[in-house]
Amino acid sequence: MLVRETLKKGIKPELEIFEVGMVYTCLRFLEKGLLKPPLHFQFVLGVLGGMPATAKSLVHLSEIVPRDQPGL
C-alpha cells in the first residue's frame, strides 16, 4: 500500500480534499495509524466532481478539520 511506503520514508502527504467525505476518509486513516499528525489538508474547490468554490463550502470544510493539530 502506497501510504505505508510514504510512512516508512518519512514523506508527509498533502491531502487534497475535493469534497467532505475525503476529510472523513483521512481522519479514518489517521485513526488506523496510516497518517501521522499534523495532517496537511489542501482544499480543491470549484472543479468537476468537487464542492463549489463558495465561502459556505470553505467554512464547512474548515469546521470539520480537527483543531487539535499542531499549527491549526
PyRosetta script that sets phi, psi and omega in degrees:
from pyrosetta import init, pose_from_sequence

init()
pose = pose_from_sequence("MLVRETLKKGIKPELEIFEVGMVYTCLRFLEKGLLKPPLHFQFVLGVLGGMPATAKSLVHLSEIVPRDQPGL")
pose.set_psi(1, 133.3)
pose.set_omega(1, -176.7)
pose.set_phi(2, -57.8)
pose.set_psi(2, -39.1)
pose.set_omega(2, -177.5)
pose.set_phi(3, -63.1)
pose.set_psi(3, -35.2)
pose.set_omega(3, 178.3)
pose.set_phi(4, -67.4)
pose.set_psi(4, -38.5)
pose.set_omega(4, 178.0)
pose.set_phi(5, -65.8)
pose.set_psi(5, -39.9)
pose.set_omega(5, 178.6)
pose.set_phi(6, -65.2)
pose.set_psi(6, -37.6)
pose.set_omega(6, 177.0)
pose.set_phi(7, -63.0)
pose.set_psi(7, -45.6)
pose.set_omega(7, -179.5)
pose.set_phi(8, -60.1)
pose.set_psi(8, -37.0)
pose.set_omega(8, -176.8)
pose.set_phi(9, -89.2)
pose.set_psi(9, -1.2)
pose.set_omega(9, 178.5)
pose.set_phi(10, 73.4)
pose.set_psi(10, 23.3)
pose.set_omega(10, 179.3)
pose.set_phi(11, -82.0)
pose.set_psi(11, 131.1)
pose.set_omega(11, 178.6)
pose.set_phi(12, -96.1)
pose.set_psi(12, 110.1)
pose.set_omega(12, -178.3)
pose.set_phi(13, -75.2)
pose.set_psi(13, 145.7)
pose.set_omega(13, 170.2)
pose.set_phi(14, -91.3)
pose.set_psi(14, 122.4)
pose.set_omega(14, -174.6)
pose.set_phi(15, -95.3)
pose.set_psi(15, 98.8)
pose.set_omega(15, -179.3)
pose.set_phi(16, -79.5)
pose.set_psi(16, 121.2)
pose.set_omega(16, -174.4)
pose.set_phi(17, -110.2)
pose.set_psi(17, 118.0)
pose.set_omega(17, 179.2)
pose.set_phi(18, -101.6)
pose.set_psi(18, -22.1)
pose.set_omega(18, 179.9)
pose.set_phi(19, -157.6)
pose.set_psi(19, 166.8)
pose.set_omega(19, -171.3)
pose.set_phi(20, -56.3)
pose.set_psi(20, -42.7)
pose.set_omega(20, -177.9)
pose.set_phi(21, -58.5)
pose.set_psi(21, -27.7)
pose.set_omega(21, -179.8)
pose.set_phi(22, -68.6)
pose.set_psi(22, -32.5)
pose.set_omega(22, 175.7)
pose.set_phi(23, -63.9)
pose.set_psi(23, -47.1)
pose.set_omega(23, -178.6)
pose.set_phi(24, -65.6)
pose.set_psi(24, -33.7)
pose.set_omega(24, 174.8)
pose.set_phi(25, -63.1)
pose.set_psi(25, -44.3)
pose.set_omega(25, 178.2)
pose.set_phi(26, -62.3)
pose.set_psi(26, -39.0)
pose.set_omega(26, 178.9)
pose.set_phi(27, -66.7)
pose.set_psi(27, -35.6)
pose.set_omega(27, 174.9)
pose.set_phi(28, -65.2)
pose.set_psi(28, -42.0)
pose.set_omega(28, 177.0)
pose.set_phi(29, -61.7)
pose.set_psi(29, -37.7)
pose.set_omega(29, 177.1)
pose.set_phi(30, -62.4)
pose.set_psi(30, -46.2)
pose.set_omega(30, 179.2)
pose.set_phi(31, -61.2)
pose.set_psi(31, -35.1)
pose.set_omega(31, -179.5)
pose.set_phi(32, -82.2)
pose.set_psi(32, -2.9)
pose.set_omega(32, -179.8)
pose.set_phi(33, 82.2)
pose.set_psi(33, 11.6)
pose.set_omega(33, -179.9)
pose.set_phi(34, -85.7)
pose.set_psi(34, -13.5)
pose.set_omega(34, 172.4)
pose.set_phi(35, -129.9)
pose.set_psi(35, 151.3)
pose.set_omega(35, 179.4)
pose.set_phi(36, -117.9)
pose.set_psi(36, 137.6)
pose.set_omega(36, 178.3)
pose.set_phi(37, -71.7)
pose.set_psi(37, 157.7)
pose.set_omega(37, -3.7)
pose.set_phi(38, -78.1)
pose.set_psi(38, 145.6)
pose.set_omega(38, 178.1)
pose.set_phi(39, -82.7)
pose.set_psi(39, 144.7)
pose.set_omega(39, 178.7)
pose.set_phi(40, -110.3)
pose.set_psi(40, 98.3)
pose.set_omega(40, 179.3)
pose.set_phi(41, -88.1)
pose.set_psi(41, 138.0)
pose.set_omega(41, 174.9)
pose.set_phi(42, -124.8)
pose.set_psi(42, 114.1)
pose.set_omega(42, -179.1)
pose.set_phi(43, -84.9)
pose.set_psi(43, 128.3)
pose.set_omega(43, 178.9)
pose.set_phi(44, -116.6)
pose.set_psi(44, 104.8)
pose.set_omega(44, -174.9)
pose.set_phi(45, -116.0)
pose.set_psi(45, 156.2)
pose.set_omega(45, 174.2)
pose.set_phi(46, 80.4)
pose.set_psi(46, 20.7)
pose.set_omega(46, 178.2)
pose.set_phi(47, -115.2)
pose.set_psi(47, 159.1)
pose.set_omega(47, 179.3)
pose.set_phi(48, -56.4)
pose.set_psi(48, 127.4)
pose.set_omega(48, 179.9)
pose.set_phi(49, 87.6)
pose.set_psi(49, -1.0)
pose.set_omega(49, -179.1)
pose.set_phi(50, -115.4)
pose.set_psi(50, -178.1)
pose.set_omega(50, 178.3)
pose.set_phi(51, -73.4)
pose.set_psi(51, 154.2)
pose.set_omega(51, 177.4)
pose.set_phi(52, -66.7)
pose.set_psi(52, 152.2)
pose.set_omega(52, 179.5)
pose.set_phi(53, -83.8)
pose.set_psi(53, 75.1)
pose.set_omega(53, -179.9)
pose.set_phi(54, -125.6)
pose.set_psi(54, 160.7)
pose.set_omega(54, 176.4)
pose.set_phi(55, -61.0)
pose.set_psi(55, -37.2)
pose.set_omega(55, -179.7)
pose.set_phi(56, -61.4)
pose.set_psi(56, -42.8)
pose.set_omega(56, 177.7)
pose.set_phi(57, -62.6)
pose.set_psi(57, -45.5)
pose.set_omega(57, -178.7)
pose.set_phi(58, -63.3)
pose.set_psi(58, -42.9)
pose.set_omega(58, 178.1)
pose.set_phi(59, -62.1)
pose.set_psi(59, -46.3)
pose.set_omega(59, -178.8)
pose.set_phi(60, -59.9)
pose.set_psi(60, -48.2)
pose.set_omega(60, 179.9)
pose.set_phi(61, -61.7)
pose.set_psi(61, -43.1)
pose.set_omega(61, -178.5)
pose.set_phi(62, -66.4)
pose.set_psi(62, -25.7)
pose.set_omega(62, 179.2)
pose.set_phi(63, -76.2)
pose.set_psi(63, -25.3)
pose.set_omega(63, -177.6)
pose.set_phi(64, -95.6)
pose.set_psi(64, -10.5)
pose.set_omega(64, 174.8)
pose.set_phi(65, -72.9)
pose.set_psi(65, 131.2)
pose.set_omega(65, -177.8)
pose.set_phi(66, -60.7)
pose.set_psi(66, 134.4)
pose.set_omega(66, -177.9)
pose.set_phi(67, -88.7)
pose.set_psi(67, -8.6)
pose.set_omega(67, -176.4)
pose.set_phi(68, -87.8)
pose.set_psi(68, 14.8)
pose.set_omega(68, 177.2)
pose.set_phi(69, -86.0)
pose.set_psi(69, 143.5)
pose.set_omega(69, 174.0)
pose.set_phi(70, -57.9)
pose.set_psi(70, 137.1)
pose.set_omega(70, 176.8)
pose.set_phi(71, 92.2)
pose.set_psi(71, -6.9)
pose.set_omega(71, -179.6)
pose.set_phi(72, -103.8)
pose.dump_pdb("model.pdb")
